[in-house]
């Protein structure tokens, strides 16, 4: 039972962390906009990528914190700079700047790009990275991290969305930027929306890829919405016969002698796994897999760009009694775990999830009638357990409010996204009436970081193109 719990926590929390998934540097003299920045980083951290572009990394000191940021200078910037806001909470962008350089993003043809490691994350100081959990996510390791950070004088309420956004406003002012464009992916969209709310005059336009607006109670709606994405992936694959060949070679079980959609067969499989977990061996260790573990791994894998092909294959393998092969195929996707080194600042994530997100959700876990949604409710249960350790006095249910803004925006949502479901993109449009919402059946989480069409839409939007959603340019 202890092994089951550990595996559930690792899979579920690595699922939460997906929200941040998806150079040759120059430390020359600062341009005049950087006169008020207090520190220059001698060498930008992370991979060195050959590029003709000038890249500088800095710290901006404000109060007791230092915000790390990088400026990638376009050789021919003709538009206002773009601030990229990474996902998470607790992700990073400076260390991963190579994604804009290899190959070089089209955005750098016309814009300077500013990458910020949000407060408590990445290279920013102090870091809320919990090295204690690297050996395993347990109540003890989480408590140990909280004790250490608290003893260092860190106030977790200073790492909420509102505080992160205010920190970025201070950075904009220090840079001497009057107007910039915002580009938020996943959790970064929450920061972008907060910046629109508190610093709207400085926002020229905004792109929100896979957004989560503040007026959505995410954990109350996520099990059902994630189920829709999983079912769409496997049923659509069955319908259009475009699955991987290994799927087409398999006979789809008839589910009690009556042909049904694969999603219904999956439901019956999860019921059986709930009653009778199986043991999966990865060659090094054996782990028990129940309905929660399997459903969470399906959702986690589907969030990856390759997941739309892998998930249907894995489900059909499992339905044919080949669970070991199903799990192996799901685990081939190269998604970083929740506590892999410094890729995620767990303390920053705990602080925002516990103080910003969880209080908007009903503390009573919803009861769902379908096996998939029921299995996925475990994510909120685990988060409640973490927050009972991290912020035990901050769990009062908070009401959300609806506020709209006239800022021009592009919203991207994928029907295959189990992390920030496409329904949340529609909810985002409610507060941005002057926006273009593009939804696609083949997009999963954060399409603008992997899909060429989504990248093209972002570039065209930031360079001034506007269109009706039905006639998107790609």
Sine and cosine of phi, psi and omega as CSV:
sin_phi,cos_phi,sin_psi,cos_psi,sin_omega,cos_omega
0.00,0.00,-0.62,0.78,0.02,-1.00
-0.88,0.47,-0.64,0.77,0.02,-1.00
-0.91,0.41,-0.62,0.79,0.04,-1.00
-0.88,0.48,-0.71,0.70,-0.03,-1.00
-0.89,0.45,-0.71,0.71,0.00,-1.00
-0.87,0.49,-0.68,0.73,-0.02,-1.00
-0.92,0.39,-0.65,0.76,0.04,-1.00
-0.86,0.51,-0.72,0.69,-0.02,-1.00
-0.89,0.46,-0.70,0.71,-0.04,-1.00
-0.90,0.44,-0.70,0.71,-0.02,-1.00
-0.93,0.36,-0.69,0.72,-0.06,-1.00
-0.93,0.37,-0.68,0.74,-0.02,-1.00
-0.96,0.27,-0.52,0.85,0.11,-0.99
-0.93,0.37,-0.49,0.87,0.11,-0.99
-0.90,0.44,-0.71,0.71,0.02,-1.00
-0.87,0.48,-0.59,0.80,-0.07,-1.00
-0.95,0.30,-0.23,0.97,-0.02,-1.00
-0.89,0.46,-0.34,0.94,-0.03,-1.00
-0.88,0.48,-0.03,1.00,0.08,-1.00
-0.92,-0.39,0.14,0.99,0.07,-1.00
-0.92,0.39,-0.79,-0.61,-0.49,-0.87
-0.94,0.34,0.00,0.00,0.00,0.00
0.00,0.00,0.70,-0.71,0.05,-1.00
-0.96,0.29,0.90,-0.45,-0.10,-0.99
-0.99,-0.12,0.44,-0.90,0.04,-1.00
-0.85,-0.53,0.74,-0.68,0.05,-1.00
-0.92,-0.40,0.66,0.75,-0.01,-1.00
-0.95,0.32,-0.11,-0.99,-0.06,-1.00
-0.90,0.44,0.56,-0.83,-0.01,-1.00
-0.96,0.29,0.58,-0.82,0.15,-0.99
-0.98,0.20,0.20,-0.98,-0.22,-0.98
-0.87,0.49,-0.41,0.91,-0.03,-1.00
-0.93,0.37,-0.23,0.97,-0.08,-1.00
-0.98,-0.22,0.26,0.97,-0.09,-1.00
-0.87,0.49,-0.49,0.87,-0.07,-1.00
-1.00,-0.07,0.06,1.00,0.02,-1.00
-0.99,0.15,0.74,-0.67,-0.22,-0.98
-0.99,0.11,-0.50,0.87,-0.09,-1.00
-0.69,-0.73,0.63,-0.77,0.14,-0.99
-0.96,-0.29,0.70,-0.71,0.05,-1.00
-0.99,0.16,0.82,-0.58,-0.09,-1.00
-0.86,0.51,-0.64,0.77,0.00,-1.00
-0.64,-0.77,0.82,-0.58,0.02,-1.00
-0.88,0.47,0.74,-0.68,-0.03,-1.00
-0.94,0.33,0.45,-0.89,0.08,-1.00
0.98,-0.19,-0.16,-0.99,-0.08,-1.00
-0.89,0.45,0.68,-0.74,0.08,-1.00
-1.00,0.00,0.87,-0.50,-0.05,-1.00
-0.87,-0.49,0.84,-0.55,0.03,-1.00
-0.86,0.51,0.76,-0.64,0.00,-1.00
-0.35,-0.94,0.56,-0.83,0.08,-1.00
-0.97,0.22,-0.15,0.99,-0.07,-1.00
-0.99,0.15,0.48,-0.88,0.06,-1.00
-1.00,0.03,0.78,-0.62,0.00,-1.00
-0.80,-0.60,0.82,-0.57,0.05,-1.00
-0.83,-0.56,0.59,-0.81,0.04,-1.00
-0.88,-0.47,0.59,-0.81,-0.11,-0.99
-0.60,-0.80,0.25,-0.97,0.25,-0.97
-0.89,-0.45,0.69,-0.73,0.16,-0.99
-0.94,-0.35,0.89,-0.47,-0.05,-1.00
-1.00,-0.02,0.76,-0.65,0.03,-1.00
-0.54,-0.84,0.91,-0.42,-0.03,-1.00
0.91,0.42,-0.80,-0.59,-0.05,-1.00
-0.98,-0.17,0.24,0.97,-0.04,-1.00
-0.77,-0.64,0.45,-0.89,0.06,-1.00
-0.87,-0.50,0.89,-0.46,0.00,-1.00
-1.00,-0.02,0.85,-0.52,0.03,-1.00
-1.00,0.07,0.69,-0.72,0.06,-1.00
-0.50,-0.87,0.37,-0.93,0.04,-1.00
-0.80,-0.60,0.55,-0.84,0.07,-1.00
-0.88,-0.47,0.88,-0.48,0.10,-0.99
-0.98,-0.19,0.92,-0.40,-0.10,-1.00
-1.00,0.04,0.83,-0.56,0.13,-0.99
-0.95,0.31,0.54,-0.84,0.05,-1.00
-0.97,0.25,-0.27,0.96,-0.03,-1.00
-0.52,-0.86,0.84,0.54,-0.01,-1.00
-0.91,0.41,0.85,-0.53,0.02,-1.00
-0.89,-0.47,-0.05,1.00,-0.01,-1.00
-0.79,-0.62,0.20,-0.98,-0.01,-1.00
-0.91,0.42,0.51,-0.86,-0.07,-1.00
-0.88,0.47,0.36,-0.93,0.02,-1.00
-0.92,-0.38,0.78,-0.62,0.13,-0.99
-0.99,-0.13,0.89,-0.46,0.05,-1.00
-1.00,-0.03,0.76,-0.65,-0.05,-1.00
-0.90,-0.43,0.93,-0.37,-0.09,-1.00
-0.96,0.29,0.20,-0.98,-0.01,-1.00
-1.00,0.04,-0.25,-0.97,-0.01,-1.00
0.59,-0.81,-0.87,-0.49,-0.02,1.00
-0.86,0.50,0.49,-0.87,0.07,-1.00
0.99,-0.11,0.22,0.97,0.01,-1.00
-0.98,0.21,-0.39,-0.92,-0.02,-1.00
-0.39,-0.92,0.31,-0.95,0.05,-1.00
-0.66,-0.75,-0.52,0.85,-0.04,-1.00
-0.91,0.42,-0.76,0.65,-0.01,-1.00
-0.87,0.50,-0.54,0.84,-0.05,-1.00
-0.99,-0.16,0.43,0.90,-0.06,-1.00
-0.90,0.43,-0.28,0.96,0.00,-1.00
-0.87,0.50,-0.39,0.92,-0.02,-1.00
-0.91,0.41,-0.32,0.95,0.04,-1.00
-1.00,-0.08,-0.12,0.99,-0.14,-0.99
-0.90,-0.44,-0.39,0.92,-0.03,-1.00
-0.75,-0.66,1.00,-0.04,-0.07,1.00
-0.97,0.23,0.24,-0.97,-0.02,-1.00
-0.92,0.39,0.78,-0.63,0.01,-1.00
-0.91,0.42,0.62,-0.78,0.04,-1.00
-0.87,0.49,-0.43,0.90,0.01,-1.00
-0.86,0.51,-0.52,0.86,-0.05,-1.00
-0.97,0.23,-0.05,1.00,0.13,-0.99
-0.96,0.28,-0.37,0.93,-0.15,-0.99
-0.67,-0.75,-0.09,1.00,-0.08,-1.00
-0.67,-0.74,0.58,-0.82,0.32,-0.95
-0.96,0.27,0.58,-0.82,-0.03,-1.00
-0.87,-0.49,0.80,-0.60,0.01,-1.00
-0.95,-0.33,0.82,-0.57,0.03,-1.00
-0.94,-0.34,0.81,-0.59,-0.02,-1.00
-0.87,-0.50,0.76,-0.65,0.20,-0.98
-1.00,0.06,0.93,-0.37,-0.12,-0.99
-0.87,0.50,0.39,-0.92,-0.08,-1.00
-0.73,0.68,0.81,-0.59,0.01,-1.00
1.00,0.09,-0.07,1.00,-0.12,-0.99
-0.87,-0.49,0.29,-0.96,0.10,-0.99
0.82,0.57,-0.78,-0.63,-0.03,-1.00
-1.00,0.03,-0.09,1.00,-0.01,-1.00
-0.92,0.39,0.46,-0.89,-0.07,-1.00
-0.83,-0.56,0.62,-0.79,-0.09,1.00
-0.95,0.30,0.47,-0.88,0.05,-1.00
-1.00,0.06,0.65,-0.76,0.08,-1.00
-0.98,-0.17,0.38,0.93,0.05,-1.00
-0.89,0.46,0.73,-0.68,0.00,-1.00
-0.98,-0.18,1.00,0.02,0.03,-1.00
-0.91,0.41,-0.33,0.95,0.00,-1.00
-0.89,0.46,-0.48,0.88,-0.08,-1.00
-1.00,0.03,-0.06,1.00,-0.03,-1.00
-0.88,0.47,-0.46,0.89,0.03,-1.00
-1.00,0.05,-0.06,1.00,0.00,-1.00
0.54,-0.84,0.66,-0.75,-0.01,-1.00
-1.00,0.04,0.96,-0.28,0.01,-1.00
-0.70,-0.71,0.24,-0.97,0.07,-1.00
-0.85,0.53,-0.60,0.80,-0.02,-1.00
-0.93,0.38,-0.70,0.72,-0.04,-1.00
-0.93,0.36,-0.59,0.81,0.05,-1.00
-0.92,0.40,-0.69,0.73,0.02,-1.00
-0.90,0.44,-0.62,0.79,0.01,-1.00
-0.90,0.44,-0.65,0.76,0.03,-1.00
-0.91,0.43,-0.70,0.72,0.02,-1.00
-0.86,0.51,-0.69,0.72,-0.02,-1.00
-0.89,0.46,-0.70,0.72,-0.01,-1.00
-0.90,0.44,-0.75,0.66,-0.04,-1.00
-0.90,0.43,-0.63,0.78,0.02,-1.00
-0.90,0.43,-0.62,0.79,0.00,-1.00
-0.92,0.38,-0.37,0.93,0.05,-1.00
-1.00,0.07,0.07,1.00,0.06,-1.00
1.00,0.07,0.25,0.97,-0.03,-1.00
-0.99,0.14,0.79,-0.61,0.06,-1.00
-0.98,-0.18,0.92,-0.39,-0.12,-0.99
-0.89,0.46,-0.44,0.90,0.01,-1.00
-0.93,0.37,-0.25,0.97,0.05,-1.00
-0.98,0.20,-0.02,1.00,-0.05,-1.00
-0.88,-0.47,0.47,0.88,0.09,-1.00
-0.99,0.10,0.16,-0.99,-0.06,-1.00
-0.84,0.54,-0.69,0.72,-0.03,-1.00
-0.89,0.46,-0.63,0.78,-0.01,-1.00
-0.95,0.33,-0.63,0.78,0.04,-1.00
-0.88,0.47,-0.70,0.71,-0.02,-1.00
-0.91,0.42,-0.67,0.75,0.02,-1.00
-0.89,0.45,-0.58,0.81,0.05,-1.00
-0.88,0.47,-0.64,0.77,-0.01,-1.00
-0.95,0.30,-0.56,0.83,0.08,-1.00
-0.88,0.47,-0.69,0.72,0.05,-1.00
-0.86,0.51,-0.63,0.78,0.02,-1.00
-0.90,0.43,-0.69,0.72,0.02,-1.00
-0.85,0.52,-0.70,0.71,-0.01,-1.00
-0.89,0.45,-0.67,0.74,0.01,-1.00
-0.90,0.44,-0.54,0.84,0.02,-1.00
-0.98,0.22,-0.19,0.98,-0.04,-1.00
0.96,0.29,0.41,0.91,0.00,-1.00
-1.00,-0.03,0.84,-0.54,0.03,-1.00
-0.99,0.11,-0.60,0.80,0.02,-1.00
-0.60,-0.80,0.63,-0.78,0.10,-0.99
-0.57,-0.82,0.20,-0.98,0.07,-1.00
-0.98,-0.18,0.57,-0.82,0.00,-1.00
-0.94,-0.34,0.68,-0.73,-0.01,-1.00
-0.74,-0.68,0.99,-0.16,-0.06,-1.00
-0.93,-0.36,0.74,-0.67,0.03,-1.00
-0.90,-0.43,0.78,-0.62,0.03,-1.00
0.84,0.54,-0.85,-0.52,0.01,-1.00
-0.85,0.53,-0.49,0.87,0.06,-1.00
-0.85,0.52,-0.44,0.90,0.05,-1.00
-0.92,0.39,-0.53,0.85,0.04,-1.00
-0.91,0.41,-0.66,0.75,0.03,-1.00
-0.91,0.41,-0.66,0.75,0.01,-1.00
-0.87,0.49,-0.69,0.72,0.01,-1.00
-0.91,0.42,-0.59,0.81,0.05,-1.00
-0.92,0.40,-0.61,0.79,0.04,-1.00
-0.92,0.40,-0.61,0.79,0.09,-1.00
-0.88,0.48,-0.62,0.79,-0.04,-1.00
-0.94,0.33,-0.64,0.77,-0.14,-0.99
-0.97,-0.24,-0.21,0.98,-0.09,-1.00
-0.60,-0.80,0.65,0.76,-0.18,-0.98
-0.86,0.51,-0.59,0.81,-0.05,-1.00
-0.89,0.46,-0.38,0.92,-0.02,-1.00
-1.00,-0.04,-0.05,1.00,-0.06,-1.00
-0.99,-0.15,0.90,-0.44,0.02,-1.00
-0.97,0.22,-0.78,0.63,0.05,-1.00
-0.36,-0.93,0.19,-0.98,-0.09,-1.00
-0.57,-0.82,0.66,-0.75,0.16,-0.99
-0.93,-0.36,0.77,-0.64,0.01,-1.00
-0.85,-0.53,0.95,-0.31,-0.01,-1.00
-0.98,-0.21,0.86,-0.51,-0.01,-1.00
0.84,0.54,0.86,0.51,-0.16,-0.99
-0.99,0.14,0.37,-0.93,0.20,-0.98
-0.79,-0.62,0.98,-0.21,0.00,-1.00
-0.96,0.26,0.37,-0.93,-0.11,-0.99
-0.93,0.36,-0.37,0.93,-0.06,-1.00
-1.00,0.00,0.20,0.98,0.08,-1.00
-0.98,-0.21,0.77,-0.64,0.12,-0.99
-1.00,0.09,1.00,-0.04,-0.24,-0.97
-0.86,0.51,-0.76,0.64,-0.13,-0.99
-0.95,0.30,-0.40,0.92,0.09,-1.00
-0.95,0.31,-0.50,0.87,-0.07,-1.00
-0.97,-0.23,-0.28,0.96,-0.15,-0.99
-0.90,0.43,-0.66,0.75,-0.01,-1.00
-0.84,0.55,-0.72,0.69,0.00,-1.00
-0.92,0.39,-0.70,0.71,-0.04,-1.00
-0.93,0.37,-0.61,0.79,0.06,-1.00
-0.90,0.43,-0.62,0.79,0.05,-1.00
-0.87,0.48,-0.66,0.75,0.03,-1.00
-0.86,0.51,-0.66,0.75,-0.01,-1.00
-0.91,0.41,-0.70,0.72,0.01,-1.00
-0.89,0.45,-0.73,0.68,0.00,-1.00
-0.89,0.46,-0.63,0.78,0.02,-1.00
-0.89,0.46,-0.65,0.76,-0.02,-1.00
-0.90,0.44,-0.73,0.69,-0.11,-0.99
-0.99,0.14,-0.60,0.80,0.02,-1.00
-0.96,0.30,-0.62,0.79,0.01,-1.00
-0.92,0.40,-0.60,0.80,0.05,-1.00
-0.89,0.46,-0.67,0.74,0.01,-1.00
-0.91,0.42,-0.62,0.78,-0.09,-1.00
-0.95,0.30,-0.71,0.71,-0.12,-0.99
-1.00,-0.09,-0.03,1.00,0.09,-1.00
0.83,0.56,0.68,0.74,0.05,-1.00
-0.90,-0.43,0.43,0.90,0.01,-1.00
-0.96,0.29,0.21,-0.98,0.14,-0.99
-0.84,0.54,0.51,-0.86,-0.09,-1.00
-0.86,0.51,-0.50,0.87,0.01,-1.00
-0.91,0.42,-0.47,0.88,0.06,-1.00
-0.96,0.30,-0.71,0.70,-0.04,-1.00
-0.90,0.43,-0.45,0.89,0.01,-1.00
-0.98,0.21,-0.22,0.97,-0.04,-1.00
-1.00,-0.08,0.61,-0.79,0.11,-0.99
-0.99,0.15,0.80,-0.60,0.02,-1.00
-0.98,0.20,0.86,-0.52,-0.02,-1.00
-0.82,0.57,0.53,-0.85,-0.11,-0.99
-1.00,0.07,-0.01,1.00,0.04,-1.00
0.81,0.59,0.99,0.17,0.05,-1.00
0.90,0.44,0.69,0.72,0.12,-0.99
0.91,0.43,0.32,0.95,0.06,-1.00
-0.68,-0.74,0.89,-0.46,-0.05,-1.00
-0.86,0.50,0.78,-0.63,-0.05,-1.00
-0.71,-0.71,0.26,-0.97,0.15,-0.99
-0.86,0.51,0.47,-0.88,-0.01,-1.00
-0.85,0.53,-0.55,0.84,-0.04,-1.00
-0.88,0.48,-0.59,0.81,0.04,-1.00
-0.94,0.35,-0.63,0.78,0.06,-1.00
-0.89,0.46,-0.65,0.76,0.02,-1.00
-0.87,0.49,-0.66,0.75,0.02,-1.00
-0.85,0.53,-0.68,0.73,0.01,-1.00
-0.92,0.39,-0.58,0.81,0.05,-1.00
-0.90,0.44,-0.67,0.74,-0.01,-1.00
-0.91,0.41,-0.61,0.79,0.06,-1.00
-0.87,0.50,-0.68,0.74,0.00,-1.00
-0.92,0.38,-0.65,0.76,0.02,-1.00
-0.91,0.41,-0.52,0.85,0.05,-1.00
-0.89,0.45,-0.63,0.77,-0.01,-1.00
-0.99,0.14,-0.58,0.81,-0.13,-0.99
-0.69,-0.72,0.99,0.14,0.04,-1.00
-0.86,0.52,0.49,-0.87,0.03,-1.00
-0.95,-0.30,0.28,-0.96,0.02,-1.00
-0.97,-0.23,0.81,-0.59,0.04,-1.00
-0.92,-0.40,0.75,-0.66,0.03,-1.00
-0.93,-0.37,0.79,-0.62,0.02,-1.00
-0.99,-0.14,0.25,0.97,0.00,-1.00
0.99,-0.13,-0.44,0.90,0.00,-1.00
-0.94,-0.34,-0.56,0.83,-0.02,-1.00
-0.48,-0.88,0.34,-0.94,0.03,-1.00
-0.95,-0.30,0.69,-0.72,-0.02,-1.00
-0.74,-0.67,0.61,-0.79,0.05,-1.00
-0.98,0.17,0.63,-0.77,-0.01,-1.00
-0.84,-0.54,0.91,-0.42,0.09,-1.00
-0.94,-0.33,-0.22,-0.97,-0.06,-1.00
-0.90,0.44,-0.63,0.78,-0.01,-1.00
-0.91,0.42,-0.72,0.69,-0.02,-1.00
-0.89,0.46,-0.71,0.70,-0.06,-1.00
-0.93,0.37,-0.70,0.71,0.00,-1.00
-0.90,0.43,-0.66,0.75,0.01,-1.00
-0.90,0.43,-0.61,0.79,0.02,-1.00
-0.94,0.34,-0.57,0.82,0.09,-1.00
-0.88,0.48,-0.72,0.69,-0.01,-1.00
-0.91,0.41,-0.68,0.73,0.00,-1.00
-0.87,0.49,-0.71,0.71,-0.03,-1.00
-0.94,0.34,-0.62,0.79,-0.01,-1.00
-0.89,0.45,-0.43,0.90,0.01,-1.00
-0.93,0.37,-0.37,0.93,0.00,-1.00
-0.98,0.20,0.53,-0.85,0.01,-1.00
-0.82,0.57,-0.51,0.86,0.02,-1.00
-1.00,0.08,-0.10,1.00,-0.11,-0.99
-0.90,0.43,-0.49,0.87,-0.05,-1.00
-0.89,0.45,-0.39,0.92,0.07,-1.00
-1.00,-0.09,-0.57,0.82,-0.09,-1.00
-0.96,0.28,-0.65,0.76,-0.09,-1.00
-0.89,0.46,-0.76,0.65,0.05,-1.00
-0.86,0.52,-0.64,0.77,0.02,-1.00
-0.87,0.49,-0.72,0.70,-0.03,-1.00
-0.90,0.44,-0.65,0.76,-0.01,-1.00
-0.89,0.45,-0.71,0.71,-0.02,-1.00
-0.92,0.39,-0.63,0.78,0.08,-1.00
-0.86,0.50,-0.71,0.71,0.00,-1.00
-0.89,0.45,-0.65,0.76,-0.01,-1.00
-0.92,0.40,-0.39,0.92,0.05,-1.00
-1.00,-0.06,0.26,0.97,0.07,-1.00
0.99,0.17,0.26,0.97,-0.04,-1.00
-0.94,-0.34,0.86,0.50,-0.11,-0.99
-0.91,0.42,-0.59,0.81,0.01,-1.00
-0.87,0.49,-0.69,0.72,0.03,-1.00
-0.93,0.37,-0.58,0.81,0.02,-1.00
-0.89,0.46,-0.75,0.66,0.00,-1.00
-0.90,0.43,-0.65,0.76,0.02,-1.00
-0.87,0.50,-0.66,0.75,-0.01,-1.00
-0.93,0.38,-0.62,0.79,0.03,-1.00
-0.91,0.41,-0.59,0.81,-0.06,-1.00
-0.99,0.15,-0.06,1.00,0.04,-1.00
-0.96,0.29,-0.35,0.94,-0.02,-1.00
-0.93,0.37,0.78,-0.63,-0.10,-1.00
-0.99,0.11,0.94,0.34,0.05,-1.00
-0.97,-0.25,0.79,-0.62,-0.04,-1.00
-0.90,0.43,0.59,-0.81,0.02,-1.00
-0.96,0.26,0.05,-1.00,-0.12,-0.99
-0.95,0.33,-0.46,0.89,-0.06,-1.00
-0.79,-0.62,0.67,0.74,0.01,-1.00
-1.00,0.05,0.99,-0.15,0.06,-1.00
0.84,0.54,-0.73,-0.68,-0.08,-1.00
-0.96,-0.29,0.30,0.95,-0.02,-1.00
-0.92,0.39,-0.37,0.93,0.03,-1.00
-0.67,-0.74,0.71,-0.71,0.11,-0.99
-1.00,0.01,0.99,-0.16,-0.09,-1.00
-0.88,0.47,-0.61,0.79,-0.01,-1.00
-0.90,0.43,-0.60,0.80,0.06,-1.00
-0.91,0.41,-0.63,0.78,0.02,-1.00
-0.92,0.39,-0.75,0.66,0.01,-1.00
-0.83,0.55,-0.69,0.73,-0.07,-1.00
-0.88,0.47,-0.74,0.67,-0.03,-1.00
-0.95,0.32,-0.69,0.72,-0.01,-1.00
-0.88,0.48,-0.66,0.75,-0.10,-1.00
-0.98,0.18,-0.55,0.84,-0.09,-1.00
-0.99,-0.14,-0.45,0.89,-0.02,-1.00
-0.98,-0.21,-0.73,0.69,-0.19,-0.98
-1.00,-0.01,-0.82,0.58,-0.10,-1.00
-0.85,0.53,-0.64,0.77,-0.02,-1.00
-0.89,0.45,-0.28,0.96,0.04,-1.00
-0.99,0.14,-0.17,0.99,-0.10,-1.00
-0.97,-0.24,0.51,-0.86,0.02,-1.00
-0.90,0.45,0.82,-0.58,-0.03,-1.00
-0.90,0.43,-0.32,0.95,0.07,-1.00
-1.00,0.07,0.88,-0.47,-0.05,-1.00
-0.91,0.42,0.77,-0.64,0.00,-1.00
-0.90,0.43,0.54,-0.84,0.08,-1.00
-0.99,-0.17,0.86,-0.52,-0.03,-1.00
-0.96,-0.28,0.50,-0.87,-0.06,-1.00
-1.00,0.05,-0.20,0.98,-0.04,-1.00
-0.96,-0.26,0.56,-0.83,-0.04,-1.00
-0.89,0.46,-0.59,0.81,-0.04,-1.00
-0.92,0.39,-0.79,0.61,-0.01,-1.00
-0.88,0.48,-0.62,0.78,0.02,-1.00
-0.88,0.47,-0.67,0.74,0.01,-1.00
-0.90,0.43,-0.60,0.80,-0.07,-1.00
-0.98,0.21,-0.19,0.98,0.06,-1.00
-0.92,0.39,-0.27,0.96,0.00,-1.00
-0.87,0.50,-0.44,0.90,0.00,-1.00
-0.87,0.50,-0.69,0.72,-0.01,-1.00
-0.94,0.33,-0.58,0.82,0.03,-1.00
-0.88,0.48,-0.69,0.72,0.00,-1.00
-0.91,0.42,-0.67,0.74,0.01,-1.00
-0.89,0.45,-0.64,0.77,0.04,-1.00
-0.87,0.48,-0.63,0.78,0.02,-1.00
-0.91,0.41,-0.65,0.76,0.03,-1.00
-0.90,0.43,-0.73,0.69,-0.07,-1.00
-0.93,0.37,-0.44,0.90,0.08,-1.00
-0.91,0.42,-0.42,0.91,0.07,-1.00
-1.00,0.01,-0.71,0.71,-0.16,-0.99
-0.97,0.22,-0.67,0.74,-0.05,-1.00
-0.58,-0.81,0.93,0.36,-0.13,-0.99
-0.89,0.46,-0.35,0.94,-0.05,-1.00
-0.97,-0.23,0.23,0.97,-0.12,-0.99
-0.84,-0.55,0.62,0.78,-0.10,-1.00
-0.93,-0.37,0.29,0.96,0.01,-1.00
-0.94,0.34,0.72,-0.69,-0.02,-1.00
-0.89,0.45,0.81,-0.59,-0.01,-1.00
-0.95,-0.31,0.67,-0.74,0.07,-1.00
-0.99,0.13,0.60,-0.80,0.05,-1.00
-0.99,-0.16,0.37,-0.93,0.00,-1.00
-0.77,-0.64,0.34,-0.94,-0.09,-1.00
-0.95,-0.30,0.85,-0.52,0.05,-1.00
-0.70,-0.72,0.76,-0.65,-0.04,-1.00
-0.96,-0.29,0.38,-0.92,-0.05,-1.00
-0.68,-0.73,0.53,-0.85,-0.06,-1.00
-1.00,-0.01,0.06,1.00,-0.02,-1.00
-0.85,0.53,0.68,-0.73,0.06,-1.00
-0.93,0.36,0.71,-0.71,-0.09,-1.00
-0.56,-0.83,0.48,-0.88,0.19,-0.98
-0.90,-0.44,0.79,-0.61,-0.02,-1.00
-0.88,-0.47,0.77,-0.64,0.00,-1.00
-0.89,-0.45,0.76,-0.65,0.01,-1.00
-0.62,-0.78,0.61,-0.79,-0.01,-1.00
-0.91,-0.42,0.68,-0.73,0.02,-1.00
-0.93,0.37,-0.24,0.97,0.02,-1.00
-0.99,-0.14,0.15,0.99,-0.09,-1.00
-1.00,0.09,0.93,-0.37,0.03,-1.00
-1.00,-0.06,0.00,1.00,-0.08,-1.00
-0.99,-0.13,-0.81,0.58,0.10,-0.99
-0.84,-0.55,0.99,0.13,-0.19,-0.98
-0.84,0.55,0.38,-0.92,-0.10,-1.00
-0.88,0.48,-0.45,0.89,0.04,-1.00
-0.87,0.49,-0.51,0.86,0.02,-1.00
-0.95,0.31,-0.46,0.89,0.09,-1.00
-0.90,0.43,-0.66,0.76,0.04,-1.00
-0.91,0.41,-0.62,0.78,0.06,-1.00
-0.90,0.44,-0.58,0.82,0.02,-1.00
-0.91,0.42,-0.62,0.78,0.01,-1.00
-0.89,0.45,-0.43,0.90,0.04,-1.00
-0.87,0.49,-0.54,0.84,-0.03,-1.00
-0.99,-0.14,-0.05,1.00,0.06,-1.00
-0.77,-0.64,0.97,0.26,-0.08,-1.00
-0.89,0.46,-0.38,0.92,0.01,-1.00
-0.99,-0.10,0.78,0.62,-0.09,-1.00
-0.78,-0.62,0.32,-0.95,0.11,-0.99
-0.93,-0.36,0.85,-0.53,0.03,-1.00
-0.96,-0.29,0.87,-0.49,0.04,-1.00
-0.91,-0.41,0.86,-0.51,0.03,-1.00
-0.88,-0.48,0.67,-0.74,-0.02,-1.00
-0.72,-0.69,0.59,-0.81,-0.02,-1.00
-0.94,0.34,-0.42,0.91,-0.06,-1.00
-0.99,-0.15,0.12,0.99,0.02,-1.00
-1.00,-0.09,0.67,-0.75,0.17,-0.99
-0.94,-0.35,-0.64,-0.77,-0.10,-0.99
-0.97,0.23,0.67,-0.74,0.08,-1.00
0.80,0.60,0.84,0.55,-0.08,-1.00
-0.89,0.46,-0.49,0.87,-0.08,-1.00
-0.94,0.35,-0.16,0.99,0.06,-1.00
-1.00,-0.07,-0.09,1.00,-0.05,-1.00
-0.63,-0.78,-0.49,0.87,-0.09,-1.00
-1.00,-0.05,0.77,-0.63,-0.09,-1.00
-0.91,0.42,-0.63,0.78,0.02,-1.00
-0.89,0.45,-0.71,0.71,0.01,-1.00
-0.88,0.47,-0.66,0.75,0.06,-1.00
-0.87,0.49,-0.67,0.75,-0.02,-1.00
-0.91,0.43,-0.64,0.77,0.02,-1.00
-0.89,0.45,-0.66,0.75,0.02,-1.00
-0.89,0.46,-0.71,0.70,-0.02,-1.00
-0.89,0.46,-0.73,0.68,-0.02,-1.00
-0.89,0.46,-0.63,0.77,-0.01,-1.00
-0.91,0.42,-0.73,0.69,-0.03,-1.00
-0.93,0.36,-0.34,0.94,0.05,-1.00
-0.99,-0.12,0.21,0.98,0.19,-0.98
0.96,-0.28,-0.09,1.00,0.00,-1.00
-0.95,0.30,0.61,-0.79,0.06,-1.00
-0.69,-0.72,0.53,-0.85,-0.06,-1.00
-0.39,-0.92,0.23,-0.97,0.13,-0.99
-1.00,0.08,0.50,-0.87,-0.14,-0.99
-0.84,0.55,-0.60,0.80,-0.06,-1.00
-0.94,0.34,-0.32,0.95,-0.04,-1.00
-0.86,-0.51,0.70,0.72,0.05,-1.00
-0.86,0.52,0.57,-0.82,-0.11,-0.99
-0.93,0.36,-0.05,1.00,0.13,-0.99
-0.47,-0.88,0.00,0.00,0.00,0.00
